[in-house]
Amino acid sequence: MELAAVKTSYKYWAPIYDYTFGLITRPGRRRMVDYINSRSGRVLEIGVGTGLSLDRYHTHLDITGIDVSPDMLDKAREKVAEKGLTHVTRISEMDARTLAFPDDHFDTVVAMYLVSVVPEPERVLAEMARVCKPGGEVLIVNHFARETGLLAALERLFAPLANIIGWHSDFAMERVLGERALETVGIQNVAPFGMFTFLRQRKRAADAAAA
């Protein structure tokens, strides 16, 4: 998807996102944040959207959220202010392909329902790996394409409508498994109906990544 199409799509979705797609993705978001709460340090949530996950993070974490949609971010900032989420220290408009953070800065970098939306997802993943500390984790929850069955046929049917519906229905998991700096440490189906996948990747030490 082109960046302009993403912004246009989410300008439309922003007022109703929490009550539509937000409800469908709630189980996966909760599963993801519950896992992150078992960790410590700085967390970067890429594609924070309307901030649906922000009040679920435990206060021992330092949370930064970014998104490319100003309309979504307005909703997120409202939640931070209304709920007094002082552990959410930064909410910024930013392109995930060019993150304005130093190397090795975050302990956990997470993208929820994002990689099938953004242009150049491989470049986004490279940036996620860059800003993650060695030994830290890059976490993704997303829908990935099936190879066979009725669902696979429906995914291919809706694929040409990506710029309208706001995401790629036929997005292959392999597109986010090729980053050399990361090793895959967990793949797990999540609700509803195992439709989404929770993918855990750990950043290698610099010498291992270069090998």
N, C-alpha and C positions, 0 to 999 in steps of 0.2 A: 504494500500500500504506500502511496505517496503521502508525505507529511501533511500537505494541505488537505488531503482526503481524510486523514486521521482527525485533524482539528475540526473539520466540518462535521464529521460523524459524531464526535463527542460533544460538540456544541449542542447538537440535537439531543443526545442521550443524557447530558448532565442533569436536567431537571427531574428526570424519571429513572435514572440509573439505579438508585438505591432500591427501588420498588419493582424492578424488572430483572435485568441481568444480575444485579446485586444479590437478589434472593437465590438465584440459581447457583451462584458461585460461593454462597455463604459457607457451606460445609468445607470446601477446599481452603478458603481463607482461614477459617478457624483451625483446621488441621495444621496449616502452615504456621500461623502465629503461635499456636501452642508449642510447636517444635522450637521456634525461635526463642520463646520465653525460657526454654531450658538452657539457652546459651547466655553469653554476656557480651558487653562492649557495645561498639557502634554498629547500628543497623541502617542500611540504605534500602528503602523501598522504591523501586523504579516503577513508574506507572501507578502512583499512589491514588490517582483518580479523585473521587469525592471523599476519600479518607475513611472508607468503610472499616479498615483494619485498625485504625490508629488507637481507639480506646481499648483495644484488647491487649496491646503490648504492655508488659509489666514495666513498672517504673524504674527498675534497675538498668534498663536499656536506654541508650541514647539514640533516638529515632530521627532520621532525615528522610523526607519524602520528596520526590520529584515527579513531574508530569509535563507533557507538552501542551496540555489543554488548559488555558487560563480559566475556562468556565468550570471545569472539574475542580481546579485548585481553589477557586472561590468557595466551593462547598466544603472542601477539606479544611480550609482555614477557619471557616465558621464552626466546624466541629471542634477543632483545637481550642478555640476561644470559649465556646459554650461549655465544654466539658473540662476546661482547665488542665489540658494535657501538657504539663510542663516538661515532660520527658521527650516530647516532640520538639526538637530544637530548631528545625529548619524545614520549611516547605517552599520549594522553588520551582519555577518554570524552567525546564531544561530539556534539551534533546538527548536522549539516551545514547545516541551514537557518538557524542562528544561531551562526556561528563566533566564538569568543572571541579574535579576533586583530584588530590594527589594520588600517586601510586600507593598501594598497600595501606589504605586508610581505614577501611571498614572490616569488622570481624565477620559480618554477615551481609550479603547482598541478595536481595529477593526481588523477583518479578512475578506478580500474580496476574495471570490471564493477559499477558502483554506480548509475548514473543510472536504470536500469530497476528498481531496488529501492526507492529512497527515496520517501517522500511528497513532493509538491511539487518535482519535479526542476527546474522553472524557477527556483524560489526558491533551490535549492541552487546552480545555475549562477550566479545573481546574486551569491551570497556568494563563490563561487570567484573571480569577476571582481573583486569588491571588495577581497579581500585580496591579489590579484596586483598586482605593480608594473606601471606603464605600460611597455610594451615586453616584459614578461614573457609567459609562455605558460600557457594553461589547456589541459590535455591529457586526453582521454577515450579509453578503449578499452572497447567495449561491443558487445553484439549489438543491431542495429536491425532493425525489421520489414521484410520484403520485401513488395512490392506484388502480385506474381504468383507462380504456381508452387506446387509441392507444399509447399515450406517455408513459404510464406505461409499456406497452408491449415492446416498444423500449428500455426503461431503463433497463429492465431485460435482454433483448437480448445482450446489450453492456456491462453489468456488468462484465462478465469474462475477458474483455479486459482492465481492469483498469490500469494495469501496462504498457500497450502500449499507451493508449490515455491520461493517466496522471491524471485521476480522476474517482471516483466511480459514475456511472450514476444512481444507485439505492439507494443513500444515504438517510436515513430516518431522518427527522427533530428531532425525539424523542431523537436521540443520542446527541443532544446539548441542551436538555431541562432539563437534570437531575441534574445539578449542584446546590446544596443546597444554596450556597452563593448568587445565582442570582435569581431574579424574572423577569418573562417576562412581558414587558410593551408595546410591540408593535410588530405586525406581518403584513407585507404589501407586496403585490406582486409588482414587478418592471419590467420594460421593458428589453428586447423586448418580447412582447406577454404574459407578466406575467410569463415568464419562470423561473424567479429568485425570491427569497424572501428576504426581508429586515427584519431582526430579531433584536429587541432591548431588552436587558436585563440590569437590574440595580442591582448593588451590595448592598446587605442588610447590615445593621449595624451588628457588630460582634455578639451581643447578639441574634439578630433575626436569623442569619444564624445558630447558635448553637442550637436553639430551636427545 
